[in-house]
């Protein structure tokens, strides 16, 4: 079993930032990608709100993250973590390939996954389908969009979209919203926001070339189906943190997110977490990168304080 100073689990902005900082500290980190390189950046249209990044393509930004991490000594391994043993130190990280690593410290950057509608046309991500109004709202100036959902996040995102879109329609399966009264009041007072009650999206209409041009709505009480012309569909029916691997091993909140302190420490000393796996509020690439960097800084301090750093070539 190889021994590593730092094992980073996840290849989004948080994981790569952790790799960059741990690499610069000469910790020779191992980053295990999982099945999705880039995290939720892969679900955005373009990237224009990451400071210092002059391009737009999310894939290009992800490649830049990876290249920087590798330049400073991070080993990127395309594999999937199937189990972690955090009961004894060093920790044991087991991978789908059968490989195992003894980790002096672990940084969890597994992210979260947006809940999807599971309807035809939802695959048009980046072509009219979005899960992030903050990321993509700018690209829908003077366009008609629908927001699917009725909770705080959905209504807040709908209000945000009014800065850009000409009309914002909230599609909700019930006859009343679940959002807090204060947020609801703001929506009801905004002339740009209209609510389509008792309805669900049965299909998103469009194609790869032209993108989204409508949504097929069904009234759950009457079963009446309507093809509703819109340019974009924003889906806000919740996120699922990717924490199943850590249930019973690290403290989670009531929604399943990892609980961290302000220094990105989890409930187990030597295990840190950054990005959306512990952030249920912002879910932005820049926040993920910042907490990933903080996790690496704290991991280096942990190793120094406990004098249990593995030096180059230390493996068995």
N, C-alpha and C positions, 0 to 999 in steps of 0.2 A: 504493500500500500504506500503510495506517495504521500509525503508530508508537505503541506503548503502553509505559508503564513496566513494567507487570506484566500478564501473561496467565495467568489461572488456568484450569486444565483440570479440570472436574468440579464437580458441584453437590450434593455431600453436605455433611455438617457441616464437614468439613475445608475444602472449597472456599469455603463461605459464610463461615466464620470467617476465612479468609485474605482474602476480599473485605472483610469488616468492618474488619480491622486495616490492610490496605493503603489502604482508603478513608479511614480516619481519619488516615492519614499523608499524605493528599492526593496519592496516587499515581494516582488515577483508573484503577483496575484494570478490565480486561475479563475477565469470567467467562464461559466457554463451557460451557454446561450438559451437553452430551452428550445421550444419549437417555433418561437416567433421572434425574429431579430427586429429590433426597433421599437417594440412595445406599441403603444397606442398612436405613436407618430405615423404608423402605417395606415391609420384610419382617417387622416386629415387630407384635405385637398392640396394645400400648399403650406409652406412654413414661411411666414413673414414676420412672426412675432418673437423670434429667438434672437436676442441681441448679438450683433456681430456677424450674423449669418447673412450673406448677401444673396444667396440663392433662394429658390422657392421649393425645390423638390425635396420631399421628406426623405427619400431614399439616399439622396446625396448627403444630407445632414447626418443620417445614420452611419453612412460609410465614413464620414469624417470623424465621428465619434470613435468608431472602431479603429481607424487608422491611428489616431492620436493615442488611444489606450495601448495599442500594440507597440507603437514607437517607444513607449516608456516601459516596456517589459511585461505587459499583461499577456498571458497566454489565453487566447480565445479558443474554447473547445466546443464544437457543435455536438452537444449531447443533452440529455434531459435528466434532471435529478428526480429520482424515484423515492428516496428516503433519506432522512437525516437523523442521526443520533446525537442529541444535545445533552444527554444525561451525564456524560463523562467527557473530560478534556484530555487530549484534543478531541474535537467533534469528528464524527464520521459522516461523510457525504457519499451516498451511493448513487450511481448513474445507470441509466438504461442500458448502456453498452456493457455493463458488468464491472466497469472501473470503480474504484473507491479512492477517496482522498481523506487523509487525516488533516483536519483544518484547525490551525491555532486560533483562527477567528473566522466568522462567517458574516457576509453582508447579504441580506435578503433584498432583492430588487425584482420580485416576480410580477409586480404590477397588478392591475385589475382588468376585468373584461366587461365591456358594456353588455347589458342584457339586450338581446336582439328580438325583433318581432317574429322572425322565422317565416317571412313571406317572400314570394317571388319578387325580384327586383331589388331586394335589399343588398345584393352584391354590388350595386352601383355606387359603392363607397368612393368618394373622390369625384363623382360625376353627378352629384346632386343629393346623395345620401350622406348624412353626417351624424356624428355622435358628440359634437363639440361646437357649440355656437361661438364661443370665445375664439376658437381656432379658425372657423370657416365663415363666420357671419359676414365678414368684409366682402366676400366673393358673391354675395347675393344682394348687392345694392339695386334698389328699385325693382326687386323681383318678389313674386308671391311664394311664400313658404308655409309649410305646416310643421307644427311641433306635436309630437306624439307623447302623451303623458299628462298627468294632472297633479303631480307633487310639487314641492317647493322648487326643485331643480328645473323641472319642465317649465313652470310658469316664469321663473327668473330668467331662464334662457330665452323664452319667448319675448320677454320685455327687452332683453339685450338686443335681440334681433330687430326690434323696431328701429334701432339706430341706422339700419341698413335697408332692410326689406320694405317694400311699399305696403304689403299686407302680411300679417302673421295670423295663422289660424291654428288654434289649439284643438287637437282632436283627442277627446277623452271618452272612455267607454262608459262612464257613469253620468248621472245628471247633476253632479256637483264635484268640485275640485277637492283634492286632498291637501292642497297647499295651505299654508297658514293664512288666517284671515287678513293679515296686513298685506301679504303678497297678492292675495286674491283681489283685494280692493284696488291695488295699483293696476292690476290687469283690467279690471272692469272699467276703470276710469280712462284707460288708454284707447283712443279711437282706432288705433292701428291693430289692436288685438281683437280677434273675434273667436268665439268658442263654438265648436261643433260637438254638441252633446251626444251621449249614448251611441258613440260610433267607434269603429275600429278600422285600421288599415288592413284590407285583405290582400292588396297587391300594390307594389310601386311600379308605375308605368314609365317606360323609357328603354333606352338601349345604350350600348357602349359608345356609339359615335355621337349621338345627340344628347345623351344624358337623360336626366329625369324630366318628364313633361307632365306628370300627373300622378294621382294616387286613387286607387279604387277603394272607396269607403263603404262600409256596411253599417247600417243602423241596427244595433243589437236588439232593439225592441220590435222593429217592423220588418227586419231583414231586407229592407230596401237598399239597393246597391247604386252608388253614384260614382261616375268617373269625374274626379275633381282636378281641374288643371292647376298645377303648381310647378315651380322651378326647383324646389328643394324640399327634402324631407329630413327633419331633425328629430332624432329618436332619443328620448330621455325617460326611460322606464327603469333606470337604476343601473348600478354597476355591481359586479361580483368580484371581491378581492381574491386574488389567486393565493389563498392561504391554506388550502386543504392539507398540504404537506406538513403544516405546522400546528394543526389542531392537537391539543393536549400536550404540546411541547413548548409553545410560546403563548403569552397572554394575548387574547383577541378581544375586541370590543363586541357589542351586541350585533353589529352588522358583519362581523368576521374580519375586520381590518386589524392588522398588527398594532399593538399599543406600543408607542415609543415615547421617550421623554424628549426634551428639547435638544438633546445631544445625539438623538437617533439610537439610543440604547433600547433594546428590547428587555424582556423580563429575565433573560439569561445572560449573565456577564460574558462578554466576548462575541455576542451575536448582535448585529446592528441591522437596521432596515431603513431603506430610503425609497422614495417614489410613491406611486399610487397604491402600493400594497399597504401603506400606512397613512395615506392622505385621501380622505374621502371628501375634501372640500374643493381644492384647487384643480388637481389633475391636469397640470400644465407641464410641458417638457422642461421649462426652466426651473420650476420648483423641484421636479424629480432629479434633475442634474445637481441642484444645490444640496439636496438631502443625501444624494449618493456621495458627493464629495465629502460632506460632513461625516458620513458613515466611515469612509476610508480614513479620515483624519483621526477619528476616535478609535478605529481599529489599530492604527499605528501606535497610539498612546497606550492602548490596552496591552499590546505586545511588549512595548518598552517597560511598562510598569511591572509586568509579570515575568519579564526576562525569559520569555518562551518563544522567541523568534527562531524560526528554522532558517538556517543559512543556506546559500546556494549549494546544490548538490546533496542536501540532506533529504534522503528518501530511503525507502527500504522495500 
